[in-house]
Amino acid sequence: MHIRTGYTLSFLTYGPTPMNLLLSVRPERRGDLRSSDAIAVTPSVPMTQHVDAFGNTVTRLVAPGGPLTLSADFLIEDSGLPDDFEPGAQQVAPEHLPNEVLPFLLGSRYCDTDKLSQIAWNLFGGTLEGWSRVQAIVDFVHQRLRFDYQLADATRSASEGYWQQVGVCRDFAHLAIALCRCMNIPARYATGYLGDIGVPKDPAPMDFSAWFEVYLQGPQGGRWYTFDARHNKRRIGRIVMARGRDATDCALTTSFGTAILTRFEVHTDEVIGGFANDAGRTAIAA
């Protein structure tokens, strides 16, 4: 299947403002691109790219001051299959984990495991290790938190989400990640596109999405599996833009100075017969 996706983001800056962008498709998916996902910038400014420590493509630029618009519109091929389902996948003991996986067992800025460890063991210490334990955590977080876009809080930690019992997709991911790490299950944050493909259309404005991945031992060895505590169902057409320990590592735009968001539009739709099956939903932030 093919998915047409992209965004338009506009900012207002008050002078030269350096910005880092994580708006490109992850390198692992670049072979699936059927058109360029290059970032168009108005006004035109020089840009450079590099790959960060988590394998994300980082674009750097300096906004000149005044209005700045970033946009992309591209086509990507996807398997059309839902997230992998491997109920027999086993937990890997910490001493047997690959070195590069170990950081995803530790607490991080938004995944404050020190405040949730005893809660996690009280809740999940009696569950079967491996896939079953992860699914138990996902089920719990899905029920514990109420999704409310109006109550989004960019500083909310996993433990705060647990006690406040409300959040947006990043809060669902952070709480699930923290609880997994408390149970010695490596977990990492992921963000990108997730359109309403194979599910009823959501009437709410479209946004980028956040989910998480855990490292388990499957039939072909240790690997990362996708879980989604907000939706709690296997989905089709995830397009990853960034991965990291939590949202700190995966901020899609970071400005080193004031940059006021004035426009925010995201579209992600399956292409059928040469046309997207939906004109796309948009959100505008004033």
Beta strands, then each sheet from edge to edge (+ up, - down):
strand 1: 2-13
strand 2: 17-21
strand 3: 40-42
strand 4: 48-51
strand 5: 57-63
strand 6: 66-77
strand 7: 146-147
strand 8: 166-167
strand 9: 187-193
strand 10: 209-218
strand 11: 221-227
strand 12: 239-244
strand 13: 253-255
strand 14: 259-272
strand 15: 275-276
sheet 1: 3+ 6- 1+ 14- 15+
sheet 2: 4+ 5- 2+ 13-
sheet 3: 7+ 8+
sheet 4: 11+ 10- 9+ 12-
end
